[in-house]
Amino acid sequence: MRQTDILVVAMEEGRWGPARLPGALARAGLSIAALCPDRNALAASDHVARRFRLPPTRASRHLFRALGEAIESCRPRLLIPADEQVVALLHAFVRRRLKRGDADAALDTVVRSLGRPEMLDAMLHKSATLDLARRLGVRVPEGVTVSCAADAVRVAERIGYPVYVKTSFSWAGQGVTLCQDAAALATALGQPRNVWSAGKAVLRSWLGRDWYPSAPAVDVQKAIAGRPAMYCALAWQGEMLAGFAGLPTATASPTGPSTCVRLCENPAMAAASARMIEAFGATGFLGFDFMIEDGTEQAYLLECNPRPIQVCHLGPLVHCDLAQRLATEFAAGQLVRERWSARGDIEVMLMPGSLRVDGADAGHRHRDIPWDDPGLLRFAGCNGPADGSVAEVRHVI
């Protein structure tokens, strides 16, 4: 059996973007394997040629064994983490192997699929990401990492309310609280670490679950009046190969994931993303979250998502196919310094909301529906009739 091009690793349910990525990769001529739980949407995709089962346990020894066996079996050219928990797991895998002085194919595969080992924290943790961005001269909101409520109040009074309290390791709007005053700030920060929380850390270590960040830093950050934005990028060895912007036009909640996005180009976000990618030495699919300030239209970097974001497969709609750009890189066998950018713009309704709306109600917006992936449609409980309309959605994760 020939070498697999891509191994996608997923843990979390409810991630439609990674489940849509195999279709884009397959259309670019790449072979895809998946390591994920049985009930993950990724496992349902008809574009996944080989499937490996990720056990439901959170014990590192079992997860690392499954990862190593999948890598040994399919020998992927690139490993793609589908969610933040997988990213954290891979980072722990790298650190432990390097600490022990191990050297094998599994470690080599993971390292070349992520970036410089010394930059892993800066890729995943918001506090470290913004600290690096400040040093690089990338525009970020004013903010400080705090250790207690008193420090947080002093920072907020200096930079001015409203402020956000952000947990350094979080995603999908979790761990983010908008605070209008000191009382709200104190509530958001909660109680200080106690003996029980320290005991839980010991227990997690004993159970082999200490790969998961348990006490991430907390930042108090100036709220920027504006609108959220994202930049979706493909990187190779610290070079940004392709990317396009996404401007959410609707979200699931004020700080939650987007449900409708306008895809376009944004030079300022592209430049900031490329600078961060170079510093990371990153490889693979990444997303960067920004806030576009009202009035000035300045782009402020908020965080990095070192995994595919929900629009990664939609590049062809704006003539910037990230999967095809990756296939071009594979075919060349060396770094090709040619950056693809978006041309034009289009508004897209994302899954699963796109499954609940028929063509007439969608209006001018493109509906992201995997008509070429019957397995994924069945997983969503969606029947896709020949006329291209959506029948009934019975189950949407």
N, C-alpha and C positions, 0 to 999 in steps of 0.2 A: 504494500500500500504506500502511495506516495505521501510525502510530507504535507501536512495540513498547513494552509496559509495562516488561518486565524483560529485561536481558541478564545471564546468569550466565556467569562466566569461571572456568574450571577448568584446572589443570595436573596435579595429582597423581592417580594411580590409587588405588583402594581407599577412596574417599570415598563411602559410600552416602548419607549425610545430604543433601549437595547434589543428588545424583541423585534423591532422593525429593521435594525441594522443588518442582520444576516441577508435579508432580501437585497439590500443595496450592494453588499459585498459580493453576493452571488452574481448579480447582474454585471459586476465588474470583472467576473471571471475568477474570483477567489473561492477557495474551499473553506468551509466553516465547521468547527466543532464547538460544542458547548459543554460546560461543567456547571450544573445548576441543580436545584431541587426538582423533584418530579412535577410539582404543581406550579413551577415558574413559567411565565408566558414564553420565555426563550425556548424552553423544551418543546413547545408546540409548533414552532416555526418549521415549515416544510423545507426551508433553505438551509437548515442545519443538517449536515451530512452524518456527523457522528455525535452521539450524546453520551456524556459521562454523568453519573449521579453524584451530587454533592450531598453528604449525609446531613440529617437535620440537627445533629449535635453542634454545639459551639465550642467543643474542646479542640484546642489547636492541633493536638497530635493526629486526630482523625481528619481534620480539614487539610492539614499539610500533607498527609498521606494521600488523600484523594487528589489534591493538586499535583503532587509529584507523579502519581500514576497516570493521570491524564496527559501531562506533559511528556512523559516517557512514551506513552502509546501513540500520540499523534504528532509529536515533534513540531510544534507550531513555530512559524516564523515570527509571529507576534501574538502576545496575549493581551486581551482587552478586558479590563475590569468594568463590570456593568453598573456598579453602585458603590457608595462610600464604604459599606461594610467590607466589601471585597478589597477595596483599596487599602483599608486598615489591615486586613488580613495579609495581603501581599507585602506591605511594609514590614509587618512583624516577621514574616517569613524571611525577608532579605536580611533584616537586622540580626536575627538569631543565627542564620547560616554564616553571615560574615563574622559574627562574634566568635563562633566556633572554628572559624577558618575553613569552612567547607568550600568545596569547589566542584560543582557538577552541572549537568545540562539544565536542571530545573532552575537553579539559581541564576545561571547565565540568561535563561529565557526571561525570567521575571525582571531582572535588572535592565536588560536591553529594551524591555517593553514599557518601562516606567520613566526612568531618568536617572540623574546622578543620585546615588544612595544618600549622600550628605544633604540633599535638597528635598528629601521626602516629606519632612515636616512642613516645609514651606509650600509644598503643593497641596497638602490636605488640610492643615489647620489654619483657620482664618487669621488668627493673631500673627502667625509666622508669615503668612502670605502678604499681609499688609505691611509688616515690618520690612520684608524684602522689597516690596514695591516702593516704599518711601526711600530706601537706599538707592533704588534705581532711578528715582525721579519720576515714577508713575503717579499720577494724581489719585489720591485716596481721601476719604473723609477724615477729618480730625478725630482722633480717638486714642485711648490708652488702655492697656491691659491692667486690670485691677485685681486685688487680692481680697478685698473686704468691702462691705457696704459703705464704710466711712470714706475710703478711697474713691469709690464710685461717685458719691455725692460731691466730693471736692472736684473731681474731674468734670462732672456734669455742670456744676456751677461755673467752672472756668470756661467751658466751651459753649454753654448755653443750652437750655431745653428747647425743643424735645430732643431726646437722645434714644439710641437703641442700645439695649443690652444683648450681646451676642455671645453664645457659647461657641468656642472655637471649633469644635467638632460637632457639626449638625448639618441637616439638609432638609430640602422641601419645606422651608419656612419654619421648621422646628428650632427651638433654642433661640428665637429672635423675638424680642419684646420691645414695643415702642413705649417709652415712658415720658409723660408730660411734666412730672414734678418729682421731688425727692421721695414722697410717699410711695409713688408707683415704682420708683427705682429700688427702694428697699424691698418691696414685695417681690419684684422680679428676681432679685438676687437670692432671696430665700435665706435659709439658715446656714451658718458657717459649717464647715466640715467637722464632724464629731467622731467619737470613738467607734460608733456603729459603722459609719461610712468607711473608716479605716479598716475595720474588721471585714467589711464586704470586699475590699480590695485584696486582703489576704485570702479570703475564700475563693475569689475569682482566680487567683494565681494557683491555688491548690486544685481547682477544677480544670485548669488548663484554658481558662477563658481570658487570660490577661493580655491577649493580643488586641482586645477592643479597648480604645481609649476610655478610661473610666473617670478621669478628673481633668477634663480639658480646661484651658484658660478661658477667662471671661473678659470681654472687651466692653467698654462704654464708648459709644461712637456717635458723633454728631449726625443728626438726621438731615439728609439732603432733600430739599423740596424739589421733586422732579418725578420722572417716570423710569421704571426699571427697563433694563436692556440686557442682552446677552451676546456673547461672541462665541461662535462655534468654530473650533480649529482642529486641524490635523497637523501633527508635528513629527519630525524625524530627527533624532539626535540633536535637539536644540534648535532646529530650523522649522519655522512655520511654513508648511507646504501649501496650505489652502485654508480659507476661512470665510465666514459670512456672518452678518449680524442678524439678531432677532429682536424685534421690538414687540413685547406683549401688548395685545389689545384687549385681552381678557385673562383673568387668573382665577384659580379655584378659591383663593382667599387673599387677603391683603398682602401676605408675605409668602403665599403658597405657589405651587407650580402653575405655569401658563396653560391656558386652554385654547387660546387663539393667538397667533404670532404673525407679524409682518416681517418677512425675510427680505434683507436688503444688504447694502454695504455701508460701512461706517469707518472711514480711515483712522479716526482717533482711537477707536476701540481696537482696530486691527494693529495699530502701532504699539499700543500698550500690551496687547496679548502677545505679540511677537517678542517684545522685550522680556516678558516674564518667561516665555517658553525657552528663550535663549539662556536665561539664568538657571532655569530648572535643568537644562540639558534634556528636555522632555521628548518622549516619543509616544505616539498614539493619539487618541481623540481626547480633547479637553474642551471645557467650557469655562468662560469667564463671565461673572455677573457684574453689571455696572449699574450706576444711576446717572441718568442724563438730567443735569440741573436745569430747572426752569429759568428762562431768561437768558442764561449764558450758553446753554447747550453744551456745556463741558461734560465730559464723561469721567465719572469717578469709579475706580475699580473697587468692588466690594469683596470678592472672593474668587477662588479658583475651584472648579470641579474637575478633578483629574480622572475623568471617565467620560464616555459619550453622554451628551445631554439630549433632551427629547427631540431635537430637530436635526440631529446629525445626518439622518438619511434623506433629508429634504433638499440638500444642495442642488440636485438637478433642476429644481424648479426655478433657481436663479443662476443656472449655468455654472455651478460650482460644486461638482460631484466629488465629495471627499473620498468615497470608496474608490472611484475611478482614479483619483490622484494617488491613492495608496497603491493600487494595482500598477500604476505607471512606475512608481518608485521600486516596487518589487521586480518589475520586468527589467528596469535599468541596472539593478544590482549595485547601485551606488547612489549617493545623494545627488539629486537633480535640483539645482537651485532655481526653481521656477514656481512662483507663488500664484495660485489660482484665487480669484476673488469673485464676489457676486456681481452679476450684471442684471439690472432691473430689480423689481420687487414684486412680491405677491403676499397676500394674506392667507394664512392656512389655519384651518380648524384641526386641532390635534386629537389623537385618540386619548381617552375613549369617547369624549364628547362628540367627535365626528361621526360616531356610529349611531348616535341618537337623532341625527338631523338628516332629512332627505335633501335632494338636490335643490328643490324649489326654495326651501327655507334657508339654505346655505348662502343664497344670493351670489355675490361676486367672489366669495371666499372658496378656496380650494379645500376639499375634505381629504384628510389623510386617512385613507382606508386601504388595507393590504389586500386588494382584489387578487393579487398573484400569490397569496399565501393562505390557502384554504384552511390549513391547520391552525393558524393563528386566529382566523375568523371564527372557527369552531370553538376555540378556547374562549373567545370573547362572547360566545353564545349568539353569534350573528350569522344569519343566512344571507348570502350574497347572490341575489337573482341576476339573471342575464342582463336585465336592463340597467344595471348599475345602481339601483336604488337599494337602500338598506331596509331589510325586513324587520324582524324583531330582535332586539338585544335582550337576552334573557339573563346574562351574567356578565358583569363588567367588574374586574378587580380594581 
